[in-house]
Amino acid sequence: MRKLLTPFLLVLLLGLTSLVHAAGDYGLATGDLVRINVYNHPDLNTETRITEGGAVRFPLVGEVMVSGATADEAARRIAKALEQGGFIRNPQVNLVVMEFRGQEVSVLGQVNRPGRFPLQKASRITDVLAMAGGVTPTGADTLVLISERGGKAQRQEIDLNALFREGGMNLNVQVANGDILYVSREPRFYIYGEVQRPGTFRLEKNMSVVQALSVGGGLTQRGTQKGLRILRRSAEGRMEELQAGLADLLQPDDVVFVRESLF
């Protein structure tokens, strides 16, 4: 279960798009299709779109402004209009968003179809990733979600593989209009010198030097584990040479050098 692009995970992603999620704190917008039901008054049940002016047209009360309100808030406004107009005493109104319009999220970076995507229903991270075609083979296992809630910008880093572990679905947060999802390039390390397969490789989480040697095919007959070196870029941007032990953990863009044995 290494990448979201594998057939198994992709099926999971596509399957998740069919789940119906509650609208939560989503703010209603122009063009949204809503279904309104009034308990014990089936003749008033209505399916309508929010007008350009941000209102719904409802029997008996006419237009009710709902733009920017949540589904629950909009239902309360309609109930209040019915009661104040003397039409129904203590009306029980329920409003459900059937289709979202005018709401978009951006998916950038290492996905198969980067771009802007409309939210036509309450959507979560997996839904949007599926619309973007999944993560490419060179994509990282983490995603950055940039959003604005309550006027404050937020940045959240999400472990994509953890979404499919037990209890991980709490990471599958709901997205909203204007959110940005970014998948960076996978972290890499480099290995050269006396190894069977020198080159560039994917850096797995908590990867040690000895694991890196294994990925590189192991030592050549002339290679030695003594005097291993790591070239690492410092926070100031300088390349530093460090002595490495087999249990040391690698960092992104590390360069592992294996020396030739002198004997």
C-alpha positions in Angstrom: 0.0 0.0 0.0 2.8 2.4 -1.0 1.1 4.9 -3.3 -2.4 6.2 -3.8 -2.0 5.4 -7.5 -1.9 1.6 -6.9 -5.0 -0.1 -8.2 -6.2 -1.1 -4.7 -5.9 2.4 -3.3 -7.3 4.1 -6.4 -10.4 1.9 -6.1 -10.7 3.0 -2.5 -10.4 6.6 -3.6 -13.0 6.3 -6.3 -15.3 4.4 -4.1 -15.1 7.1 -1.5 -16.4 9.7 -4.0 -19.8 8.0 -3.8 -20.2 8.5 -0.1 -22.7 11.2 1.0 -21.2 13.6 3.5 -23.1 16.1 5.6 -22.6 19.6 4.5 -21.2 20.6 7.9 -20.2 24.2 8.1 -20.4 24.7 4.3 -21.7 28.2 3.4 -24.5 28.0 0.8 -23.7 29.8 -2.5 -25.4 30.9 -5.7 -26.4 28.0 -7.9 -26.4 25.3 -5.2 -29.3 22.9 -5.6 -31.2 22.3 -2.3 -34.0 20.1 -1.1 -36.3 21.6 1.5 -38.7 19.4 3.5 -41.3 20.6 6.1 -42.4 17.9 8.6 -46.0 16.9 8.2 -46.4 19.2 5.2 -45.4 17.2 2.1 -47.1 19.8 -0.2 -44.4 22.3 0.7 -41.5 20.0 0.0 -39.3 21.8 -2.6 -36.2 21.3 -4.7 -34.7 24.6 -5.9 -31.5 26.4 -6.8 -30.2 29.4 -4.9 -30.7 32.5 -7.0 -28.1 35.0 -8.2 -29.3 37.2 -5.4 -28.5 34.5 -2.8 -32.1 33.4 -2.0 -34.3 30.4 -2.2 -37.9 30.7 -3.5 -40.2 28.8 -1.1 -44.0 28.4 -1.2 -46.0 30.8 1.0 -43.1 33.0 2.1 -41.4 33.8 -1.2 -37.7 34.5 -1.2 -35.6 33.8 1.8 -31.9 34.9 1.9 -29.6 31.9 2.5 -26.3 32.8 0.8 -23.4 32.2 3.2 -25.5 30.3 5.7 -25.1 26.7 6.6 -27.8 24.2 5.8 -29.1 24.3 9.4 -29.1 28.1 9.5 -31.0 28.3 6.2 -33.6 25.8 7.5 -34.1 27.9 10.6 -34.5 31.1 8.5 -37.2 29.4 6.4 -38.9 28.0 9.5 -38.9 31.5 11.0 -40.5 33.0 7.9 -43.2 30.3 7.9 -44.0 31.0 11.6 -43.9 34.8 11.4 -46.1 34.7 8.4 -48.7 32.8 10.4 -48.6 29.8 8.0 -47.3 27.0 10.2 -46.9 26.9 14.0 -43.5 25.7 15.1 -42.5 24.3 11.7 -39.8 21.6 11.5 -37.7 22.4 8.4 -34.9 20.3 7.0 -32.6 21.5 4.2 -30.2 19.3 2.3 -27.7 20.4 -0.3 -28.1 18.2 -3.4 -25.5 19.8 -5.6 -22.8 22.4 -5.1 -22.1 25.2 -7.6 -19.7 28.1 -7.7 -17.3 26.3 -5.3 -13.8 25.3 -6.4 -10.7 23.8 -4.9 -7.2 23.7 -6.5 -5.1 20.6 -6.6 -1.4 21.2 -7.4 1.9 19.4 -7.6 2.4 15.7 -8.2 -1.1 14.6 -9.2 -2.2 13.2 -12.6 -4.6 16.1 -13.4 -3.6 19.2 -11.5 -6.0 22.1 -11.8 -9.2 23.7 -10.3 -12.1 21.5 -9.6 -15.8 22.4 -8.8 -17.3 21.1 -5.6 -20.7 19.6 -6.7 -21.3 18.1 -3.3 -19.8 18.1 0.2 -16.3 16.7 -0.5 -13.4 15.4 1.4 -9.7 15.1 0.6 -10.1 11.6 -1.0 -12.9 12.9 -3.2 -10.8 15.7 -4.6 -7.7 13.6 -5.1 -9.9 11.2 -7.1 -11.0 14.1 -9.3 -7.4 14.9 -9.9 -6.6 11.4 -11.0 -4.7 10.4 -7.9 -1.1 11.0 -6.9 1.7 10.3 -9.5 4.4 7.7 -8.8 6.8 10.5 -8.0 4.5 12.1 -5.5 5.1 12.3 -1.8 3.1 10.3 0.8 2.0 13.6 2.5 -0.3 16.3 1.3 -0.5 20.0 2.4 -3.9 21.5 2.8 -4.0 25.3 2.7 -7.3 26.7 3.7 -9.0 29.7 5.3 -11.4 29.3 8.2 -12.9 32.1 10.1 -10.7 34.6 8.3 -7.5 32.8 9.4 -5.2 31.0 7.0 -4.4 27.4 8.0 -1.8 24.9 6.8 -2.3 21.2 7.6 0.0 18.4 6.6 -1.7 15.1 6.1 -0.2 11.6 5.9 -2.0 10.1 2.9 -1.2 6.5 3.7 -2.6 7.0 7.2 -6.0 7.7 5.7 -6.4 4.0 5.1 -5.2 2.7 8.5 -7.6 2.0 11.3 -8.9 5.2 12.7 -7.3 7.2 9.9 -10.5 8.5 8.4 -10.5 11.4 10.8 -7.7 12.8 8.7 -10.1 12.8 5.7 -11.3 16.3 6.4 -13.9 18.2 4.4 -12.7 20.8 1.9 -14.3 24.1 1.1 -14.3 26.8 -1.5 -10.8 28.2 -2.2 -8.9 25.4 -0.5 -5.5 24.4 -2.0 -4.2 20.8 -1.9 -0.6 20.4 -2.8 1.4 17.2 -3.2 5.1 17.7 -3.4 7.7 15.6 -5.1 8.7 12.4 -3.2 11.7 12.9 -1.0 14.9 11.3 -2.5 18.4 10.3 -1.5 21.5 9.7 -3.6 24.0 6.9 -3.2 27.3 6.5 -5.1 30.7 4.9 -4.8 31.2 1.2 -4.3 27.6 0.0 -4.5 26.0 -2.3 -7.0 23.3 0.2 -8.2 24.4 3.8 -7.6 21.8 6.4 -8.3 18.8 8.3 -7.0 16.1 6.6 -5.0 12.9 7.3 -3.0 13.5 8.1 0.6 11.1 6.1 2.7 10.1 7.3 6.2 12.7 6.6 8.9 15.1 5.1 6.4 18.5 4.2 7.8 21.9 4.1 6.1 21.9 0.3 6.0 18.5 0.3 4.3 19.9 2.8 1.8 22.8 0.4 1.1 20.3 -2.4 0.5 18.3 -0.3 -2.0 21.5 0.4 -3.8 22.0 -3.3 -4.2 24.6 -3.7 -1.5 28.3 -3.2 -1.6 30.6 -4.2 -4.5 33.4 -6.6 -3.8 35.7 -3.6 -3.3 33.3 -1.6 -1.1 33.5 -1.3 2.7 31.1 -0.2 5.4 33.9 1.6 7.2 34.2 5.3 6.6 30.7 5.8 5.2 30.0 9.5 4.5 26.8 11.5 4.1 26.8 14.8 2.2 24.0 16.9 3.6 22.9 20.5 2.9 22.7 22.6 6.0 20.0 25.1 6.9 22.3 27.8 5.5 22.5 26.0 2.2 26.1 24.7 2.6 27.1 21.1 1.8 28.5 19.4 4.8 30.3 16.0 5.0 29.3 13.8 7.9 30.5 10.5 9.2 27.7 8.0 9.0 26.8 4.9 11.0 24.6 2.1 9.6 21.8 3.0 12.0 21.8 6.7 11.2 18.6 8.1 9.6 18.7 9.8 6.3 17.2 13.2 5.4 15.8 14.3 2.1 18.4 14.9 -0.6 21.2 13.3 1.4 24.1 11.9 -0.6 25.6 8.6 0.7 29.1 7.8 -0.3 30.6 4.3 0.0 34.4 4.1 0.0 36.6 1.5 -1.6 38.3 -0.9 0.8 42.1 -0.4 1.1 42.7 -4.0 1.7 
